[in-house]
Structures are given as structure tokens and as C-alpha cells.
Amino acid sequence: MNDNRIVIGIFENELYAIIAQSDLREAGINATILKQVGGIFLPFLTQDDGVLLMVSSTQVEEAQKVLKTKFN
């Protein structure tokens, strides 16, 4: 079975993404955090491009409901 991952949210920092991931796990949804970083060769100039929260494509609707009750 092909388990495609879909971005369910983009957060300004990792802490918010971890909180959302925890809420999803409590609802039985496996979520993955992916931190995007802009600069690789000059780390001192690196700015965060956001933190992505990803879920299985089969759980997108359920995850959206969980996050909507928590973050809206």
C-alpha cells in the first residue's frame, strides 16, 4: 500500500508543530514533522522557512477536524 504524506499545516516554529502533532496522536493519527531550512552552506544566515506537519493522505479529513477544534 502506498502511503502518501500530505502537508496538513505549516507552523511558524517547531513548538507549535509538536503541540499539533501531539493532538493528532491523541486522536490516533500519525503525524510527521518536517523542518524546512533555507540555507545549507551558510548556516549562520539560515532562516526558518516554516515547520511542516504531514499526515497520511487517508487521514487528511480527520486530521483537519482535530486541528480545527484546537487551532481555530
C-alpha positions as CSV (number, residue, x, y, z in Angstrom):
1,M,0.0,0.0,0.0
2,N,1.3,3.4,-1.0
3,D,1.1,5.8,2.0
4,N,1.4,9.3,0.5
5,R,2.0,12.1,3.0
6,I,0.1,15.4,2.7
7,V,1.0,18.7,4.4
8,I,-1.8,19.4,6.9
9,G,-0.2,22.5,8.4
10,I,2.7,25.0,8.3
11,F,3.8,26.4,11.6
12,E,6.0,29.3,12.4
13,N,8.0,27.3,14.9
14,E,8.7,23.7,15.9
15,L,6.9,24.0,19.3
16,Y,3.5,24.7,17.7
17,A,4.1,21.8,15.3
18,I,4.9,19.5,18.2
19,I,1.7,20.5,20.0
20,A,-0.4,19.8,16.9
21,Q,1.4,16.5,16.4
22,S,0.6,15.5,20.0
23,D,-3.1,16.4,19.5
24,L,-3.2,14.3,16.3
25,R,-1.6,11.4,18.1
26,E,-4.2,11.5,20.8
27,A,-6.8,11.1,18.1
28,G,-5.0,8.1,16.7
29,I,-3.4,9.9,13.7
30,N,0.3,9.5,13.0
31,A,1.8,12.9,12.0
32,T,5.3,13.7,10.9
33,I,7.2,17.0,11.4
34,L,9.5,18.3,8.7
35,K,11.5,21.4,9.4
36,Q,12.4,23.4,6.3
37,V,15.7,25.3,6.4
38,G,16.7,27.8,3.8
39,G,20.5,27.9,3.8
40,I,22.7,24.8,3.9
41,F,26.1,26.2,3.1
42,L,26.0,29.3,5.3
43,P,24.2,28.1,8.5
44,F,24.7,31.5,10.2
45,L,22.5,33.1,7.5
46,T,19.8,30.4,7.8
47,Q,16.3,31.5,8.3
48,D,13.5,29.0,9.1
49,D,11.0,28.6,6.2
50,G,8.5,27.1,8.5
51,V,7.7,23.7,10.0
52,L,5.5,21.3,8.1
53,L,3.2,18.8,9.7
54,M,2.3,15.9,7.5
55,V,-0.2,13.1,7.7
56,S,-1.2,10.1,5.6
57,S,-3.4,11.0,2.6
58,T,-6.1,8.7,4.1
59,Q,-6.3,10.7,7.3
60,V,-6.4,14.3,6.0
61,E,-10.1,15.0,6.7
62,E,-9.9,13.5,10.2
63,A,-6.7,15.5,10.9
64,Q,-8.2,18.7,9.7
65,K,-11.2,18.3,12.1
66,V,-8.8,17.7,15.0
67,L,-6.6,20.7,14.2
68,K,-9.6,23.0,13.5
69,T,-11.0,22.4,17.0
70,K,-7.6,23.1,18.6
71,F,-6.2,26.0,16.5
72,N,-9.2,28.0,15.3
